[in-house]
Amino acid sequence: MQQKPDQTFKEFLKKMLGKFQQSQLRIEITASASAIRDSLQNPEKLAKWLVVQNFTPGMPEELHTGFQFTTWTGPISIHHQVEVAKPNCLRLLLSGGIDGFHEWYWGEGWVQSRLEGVSMLPLNLGQTLNLLSLRQFLASQ
């Protein structure tokens, strides 16, 4: 049975670009909303708990709307553009190794992460490990 050209092209794209993935996780963390905010929006602190990724040199003291930076997970680069940076919300547009977005919301004792995009990387696994790392980092502060 011969495949239609359209089907073959879709399979090629899926193999080359990855697949669409969605993940939304919320966990309780023994930390204040301001401590969570600092851990997410201060690049120096972010680099301490987001250990799998390396950051672009020359990051600002705090992420702000419009700022752009690149991280690397091994040889895979992910470009981030800060779309929203508020006292209880951070939204990053992603391109490269992940084409999509990552939203963070938080409050007293909780943090929620929503990640959607096309990638060959296992996004749910990475997101879970990052949240557990954030929890451990905040517990040690």
C-alpha positions, 0 to 999 in steps of 0.5 A: 500500500502506497502512502499519500504524499501529504501523509508522508510529509506530515510524518516527516515533519513529526519526526523532524520537528517533534510533537505537540505536547501540553503539561500543566502542573501545580505543587505546594511549596513551603515558601512565600509568594515573594520567595517564589517570585525571586526564584523565578524572575531573578536569573541568578537564582533561576540558574541555581535551581534550573540546573539542567540548562545553561544561560546566556551571559549578561542576564539582568538582575530581574526578568522583565517584559521584552527581555530575550535570552537563550538557554541550552539543554546539552546541544539544544538551544531554547530561545526565550522572550519574556512576554509577561513579568508580573508579581505573580505571573511569568510568561515566556515565548519559546522557540528553537528546541521548544516552539511554544510557551511556558507560563508560571503562576504562584502565590503563598505556598504554591506554584503552577507551571503550564508548558505547551509546545512542539518539541522532541524533548520530553516536556512533561518530564523536564517540567516535573523535574524543574518543579521538584528542583524549585521546591528543593531550592526554596526549602534550602533557603 
